[in-house]
Amino acid sequence: MATSDRSRAEYQKRVNRVIDYIEAHRAEELSLETLAAVAAFSPFHFHRVFKSMTGENLREFIQRTRLETAANHLTQRPRADILEIALENGFSSASAFARAFKERFGMSASAWRNGGAAEVCKERQADRKPGEVERKPGKAAACAPAQDDASSGMDARQDEEEIMNVTVKTLPSYHVAYVRSVGPYGPGGGVSEAWQRLVRWASARDLWTPDRICVGISHDNPKVTEPSRCRYDAAIVIPESFKVDGEANVTDIAGGKYAASAFIGDASAIGAAWDRLFAEWLPQSGYQPDHRPCFELYQGEFHDPKPNTFRCELCLPVRPL
């Protein structure tokens, strides 16, 4: 790798570290000094570095992602108080949230919850390019029968009941190295290329083993976030002691209770599978989405190249309603 490429990769790693920090501390005050320290850059220059790497200034990015997360929570948690959602996403008052939300989405938070979100989704669906596939944390449909713990090889405690082939189970925390893609979820969007980069990186470090555990994380909802800004992480579980180098970043995925549904198919079907999980299973489950990110859990040789299909578990973080 050329010196210039290594330098840019290091910059991208540091900015990704900041984005991960923002996502994990969205309810807190996120000062320039704090975030610059996370990136190990001078506060004086960090805002320019961040914009050069992401195309957005730091304040715009924080405000946008807070509002988009709140918009998702408004529809996914219909019984939650709007002020509660606002405070969880870093807004100091109902009035501040109301002003920012209306400016971003052109309607009030209550109107969004009461049907406005569906109208925006229809418009975005109509604007989507032919063949573009949505892969959002939280989309959903054709699910294969759920695997049990023995067949999946996971050390997880399952709840006793299964509804619609969804099993509620407690998953461990995962310490992962990841490669990030920013762009549309689907053909031409970079998700496939992110996995290729991860395979090259992990193979060179003897991590791409037959019993590997991989994770795919879609951080954004393309029905809310502009496709060009959607973030996806292709990740592999690594030992805590492993020192990550090269283009990969490192993060932790929180353990806890998840609704898990087995999926077998190609990339064009996984968005519908997420939709079914949210639209059909969740409302009758007695659970609501938790604040942790959704992810896809891949184990072992998960890709079959001949029919070009893959298998994974769709993992939706949940807590009691």
N, C-alpha and C positions, 0 to 999 in steps of 0.2 A: 504494500500500500504506500502510495506517495506521501510525502510529508504533509502536503496541503490536504489530502484526503484524511489523514490521521487527525490533523488539527480540526477539521470540520466535524469529524465523528466525535471528537472530545467535546466540542461545543454542543453538539446535539445531545450527547449524553447528559451534560449538565442542565440543559434546558428541559429535557425530559424529566430529570430529577425534580425540578421545580414544579412542572405540571403535575407530577404525582403528588407532590406535597400539597399543592393547592387543592387537589381532589380530596385528599385525606383530611384537610383542615378547613373545609369550605365555610364552616360556621364561625371561624375565628377571624380576628383582624390580621390581614395579610399585608404587612408593610413591605416597602421596597427593600429596607435593610435586612429583614428576615429572609426574604426570598433570595436576595443577592448572596447571603451567607450560605443558603442551601446550595446555590450554584457555584460557590467559591469564586465569585467575581466581585469586583468593586461595585458598591451601590451607585457610584457616580456614572458608571458605564453600563450597568446591567440592563436598564430599560432599553437601551439601543441594541444590545446583544440579543435580547429576547425578541424584539420586533424583527430584527434581521433574520432570525431563525424561524419565526412563526408567521410573520406577516401581520401580526396584531401587536399593539402595545400592551403592556402588562395589565393596566387597569381595564382595558376593553376585554381582554381575555377573561379576567376574573369575573367581571360583570356578566359577560355572555354565558359563561359556563354555569354560573350560579343561577341565572334566570332559566336556562334550558333544563337544568336539573330540577328546579322548582316546577317547571311546566310538566315534566314527566311525573313528578310526585303528585301533582294535582289530579291527574287522571288515574294514576295507579293506586292512590290512597284516597278514595272518595270520601271517607269519613274523617279524615284528618282536618284539623282546623287550618285555615289559610295562613293565619299568623304563625302557627307552629311551623309550617313548611317554610315560611319566610325567614324565621329566626334560624332554622336548621341550615339555611343556605346563605347565612351571613348578612341578612338585612336587619337593621337595627329597629325598625318599626314597620307597622302595617302601611303607613302612608308612603314611606320610602319605597317599599316593595311595590305598592300599587302604581306609583308613578313610573318606576322602572319597567314593570311588567307591561303596562299599557304602551309605553314607548317602544318596547321590543316587539310585542305581538299584536299591537293595534286593538286590544280589547282588555277588559278587566280579567283578573284571575278567576273570578266566579263565572264569567261568561265562557272563559276557556274550558273550565271544568264542565260546564253545562251544555257542551256541544260545539263550542268554538274550535276546540282542538281537532275534532273530527273533520270540520270544514277545511282547516289548514292542511290536514293530512291528505284530504282528497285533492286539494290544489297541488300539493307536492307530488302526489302520485301521478297526476296528469302531466306534470312537468318533467317527470323522470324520463331519461333516454331509453329507447327500446333495448331490452336485454339487461338493463341495470338491475342488479340484485341488491335488496336491502338486507343487511346483517346487523340488526340492532340488538343490544341487550334488552330483550323484552319484546320479541316478535313472534310468531309462532305456529307450526302445525303438523304435518304428518309424522307421527312419532312411532318408532318401532317399540315392541314390548320392552319394558324396563328390565335392565339386568339386575340380578341380585348381587350381593357382596362377593360371593364366591366367584362368579363369572367376571365381575368387573375388576377384581383384584384390589379393591380399595378397603382400607381399614376404616370403616364407617359404621356408625350405629344407626340402623334404620328404624323409623317409626313403624307401628304395627299396621297402619292402613295404607292402601294404595288407591288412588282415585284417578281414573283415566290414564293408567299406565305411568303415573307420576308417583315417585317415592320420596317422602320427606325423610331426610337423613342428616346426620351431623358429620360434616367433613372436616378434616384437619386443615391447619394453615399450610400454605405452600410458599416456599422460598424459591423464587424464579429468576431466571435471566430472560430478558425479552428484547425483541427487535420491534420497533414501532413503525406503522404506516399511517400517513395522514392523507385522506382522500376518500372518494366514494367507496362504499362497501359493494364490491361486485366487479365484473369484467372491466379491466383498465384502471381499477382503483388502487392497486398496490397491495392488497391483502395476500394474494398468492406470492408476490415477490417478497413480502416480509417473511413468509414461511420458508421460502428458498434461502433467504439470507440467514435465517435461524438455523436451518439444516446445515449450511456450510460452516457457520460459526461453531455449532455444537459438535459436529463431526470432527472438526479439527482439534477439538479438546476432549475427544473420547466420551462425550456425553450422549451422543445419539445411539443409545443402546436398545436392544429389543424390548426391554422392560421399562423404557422411559415413560414419564408422565408429562404431557404437554397441556398447555392452557391457551385458549384464544379469548381475548377480552375486547369486546366492542364497547368503548367508553361513551359513545354518543348515540342518540336516536336520530336517524336521518330524516324522520318525519318532523323533527324540531330543529336540529342542527343542519346548517348548509352542508351538503355532501362533501364539498371540498375541504371542510374542516373536521370531518369525522375521524376519530382516532381508533386504531386497532393495534393490539399487541399480540404478537406471536411469541409464546413463552415456553420455557422448559424448566421443570423442577430441578434444582441443583442442591448439593449439600450446603449447609450453613457456612462451612469453612472454605468453600470454593471461592477463589479470587477471580472476579469477572474482569475481563479485559476486552480490547477490541471494540466493536461497534455495539455490543450488548449493554443494556442497563440491568440493574437488579432491583427487585421490589418484593414485597410480601403480600400474599393474598390471604385475607382473614378467613379463618375457619369459622364454623358455626352451623346453624341449621339452614339447609338448602332443599328446595324442591328440585328433584333430579328426574329428567326424562330422557330415555335413550333415543338417539337419532341415528338413522342409517339412510344415506341418500347423497345427492350432489349439492353443490353450493347454491343452486337455484331454489332448493326446497327448504333450506334451513330458516329463512326468514319467516315462512309460513308456519314452521314448527314452533318458533318463538311466539308467534301471534296466538297460536292455539293455547299455549301454556298460560299466557296472560289473559286471553279473552274467555276461554272455556273452563280451564281448571281453576285458576286463581279465585274468581268470584264465589265459587261454591266450596272452597277449601277450608275456610276458617282462618286463613292466613292473609297477611298483607306483605308487600315487598319490604325488605329491610334496606338499610342505606348502603350496604356493601355492593360492589359491582357484580353484575351477572357475568358468567363466563361459560365457555365450552371446555369440557374436560376430555382430553384425548389420551388413550393409554396404549402402549405397545405399537404394533404395526396397524395404524388406524386407517390407512389409505389403501384402497384396492384400485390399481391403475387400469385394469382392463375395462370394467364398467365405469371407471372414474368416479367412484363413490367413496365416502368415508363414514366412519362411525364415531360417535362421541356421546357425551351426556350433556344436556343443557342444564345448567345449574343456576337456579334463581334463588337468591337469598331471601329468607322469609322470617317473619316473627308473628306471634298470635295477633289476630285482628282485634 
